[in-house]
Amino acid sequence: MIRTTRGYSVLQRSPGQGKALVPLQNQTMRRAHMKLDSDPPYEDSLVLWLQAGCWYADIRVNLAQGEIYSGFGGVVWWQAPKLWFQHLINISGDLSDQDIGDIELTLLGCYERGTVDMDGQTVNFEEKWLCKQSQQTSVYTFSQRGRLKGLEVQTDQYCILMIEDNIKLFCRSGRNRWSEVFATTPRENCWQPTRLLPRPGWQLQEMLGR
């Protein structure tokens, strides 16, 4: 939706301010369509939103080019009908430190509606999300001097791993095996999803499920 190559970590407020939306906890959500103003719905990207309790991660890949153009994560704050997404780590420099969407729950997931600035104009958007319950979702973080530098969110099927301005998407290929699907880092960069214990300096923030 918004493309940029500049990466940075945004100014942060305390992650302790998060408040979960219970029906969306422990979920893998894939976007079914995007709709802008009165234009027809469309989808040209793989967009995944992994939600634990308060913590989340989001990755967006242009399918035609196989290019990751957005990745961010942090904590959510629910106050019906609005869900605040606080971006504590963000590889897309043009995104603000948070966005807000009106959430309408459905039997298969939810609709998210709000506004976004595009080319200096305010545009109404609608995103339709399809949810899949995860048996277990885990969140690991790495901070330095009070700033979030790394975020990892794992569900049964996917793992989004961000370190500063780089991001990787993995798909589970076995009980303790992951296959890299998309990445902004060179192949020789070998960081992988957490399997048992967090890597040095990382902390387990949330674990939902069994």
Backbone hydrogen bonds, N-H to C=O, Kabsch-Sander energy under -0.5 kcal/mol:
donor,donor_aa,acceptor,acceptor_aa,energy
4,T,69,Y,-0.6
8,Y,90,N,-1.7
17,Q,14,S,-1.9
18,G,15,P,-1.9
19,K,76,V,-2.4
22,V,20,A,-0.8
24,L,21,L,-1.9
25,Q,22,V,-1.8
26,N,52,A,-2.1
27,Q,24,L,-0.6
27,Q,51,Q,-2.0
28,T,132,K,-2.5
29,M,27,Q,-0.5
29,M,49,W,-2.6
30,R,130,L,-2.4
31,R,47,V,-2.3
32,A,128,K,-3.6
33,H,128,K,-1.0
34,M,42,Y,-3.1
35,K,126,E,-2.2
37,D,35,K,-0.5
37,D,124,N,-3.0
39,D,36,L,-2.5
42,Y,34,M,-2.5
46,L,61,V,-2.7
47,V,45,S,-0.7
48,L,46,L,-0.5
48,L,59,I,-2.1
49,W,29,M,-3.0
50,L,57,A,-2.8
51,Q,27,Q,-2.5
51,Q,49,W,-0.6
52,A,55,W,-2.8
56,Y,74,G,-2.1
57,A,50,L,-1.9
58,D,72,F,-2.7
59,I,48,L,-2.2
60,R,70,S,-2.4
61,V,46,L,-2.3
62,N,67,E,-2.9
63,L,44,D,-1.8
63,L,61,V,-0.6
64,A,44,D,-0.6
66,G,62,N,-2.1
67,E,62,N,-1.1
69,Y,60,R,-2.1
69,Y,67,E,-0.6
70,S,60,R,-1.2
72,F,58,D,-2.1
73,G,89,I,-2.2
74,G,56,Y,-1.7
75,V,86,Q,-0.9
76,V,54,C,-2.0
77,W,84,W,-1.9
78,W,19,K,-1.1
79,Q,77,W,-0.5
79,Q,82,K,-2.7
82,K,79,Q,-2.4
83,L,101,G,-2.6
84,W,77,W,-2.9
85,F,99,D,-3.2
86,Q,75,V,-3.0
86,Q,84,W,-0.7
87,H,85,F,-0.6
87,H,97,D,-2.9
88,L,73,G,-1.8
88,L,86,Q,-1.1
89,I,73,G,-2.0
90,N,8,Y,-0.6
91,I,71,G,-2.9
92,S,71,G,-0.6
93,G,6,R,-2.9
93,G,91,I,-0.8
95,L,92,S,-1.8
99,D,85,F,-1.7
101,G,83,L,-1.8
102,D,113,R,-3.5
103,I,81,P,-3.1
104,E,111,Y,-2.5
105,L,103,I,-0.5
106,T,109,G,-2.7
110,C,129,W,-2.0
111,Y,104,E,-2.5
112,E,127,E,-2.9
113,R,102,D,-2.2
114,G,125,F,-1.7
116,V,123,V,-2.4
118,M,116,V,-0.6
118,M,121,Q,-3.1
121,Q,118,M,-1.8
123,V,116,V,-3.1
123,V,121,Q,-0.6
125,F,114,G,-2.6
126,E,35,K,-2.1
127,E,112,E,-2.9
128,K,33,H,-2.1
129,W,110,C,-3.2
129,W,127,E,-0.5
130,L,30,R,-2.7
131,C,108,L,-3.1
132,K,28,T,-1.9
134,S,26,N,-2.6
137,T,208,L,-2.1
138,S,154,Q,-2.0
139,V,206,E,-2.5
140,Y,152,E,-2.5
141,T,203,Q,-2.3
142,F,150,G,-2.2
143,S,201,G,-0.5
144,Q,147,R,-2.4
147,R,144,Q,-1.9
149,K,142,F,-3.1
150,G,142,F,-2.2
151,L,162,M,-2.4
152,E,140,Y,-2.6
153,V,160,I,-2.3
154,Q,138,S,-2.8
155,T,158,Y,-3.1
159,C,170,F,-1.9
160,I,153,V,-2.3
161,L,159,C,-0.5
161,L,168,K,-2.3
162,M,151,L,-3.3
163,I,166,N,-2.1
164,E,149,K,-3.3
166,N,163,I,-1.7
168,K,161,L,-2.1
169,L,182,F,-3.0
170,F,159,C,-2.6
171,C,179,S,-2.6
172,R,157,Q,-2.9
173,S,177,R,-2.2
174,G,177,R,-1.0
177,R,174,G,-0.8
179,S,171,C,-2.8
181,V,169,L,-3.2
182,F,169,L,-1.3
184,T,167,I,-2.1
189,N,186,P,-1.8
190,C,188,E,-0.7
202,W,199,R,-2.3
203,Q,141,T,-2.5
205,Q,139,V,-3.1
205,Q,203,Q,-0.6
206,E,139,V,-1.1
208,L,137,T,-2.7
210,R,135,Q,-1.4
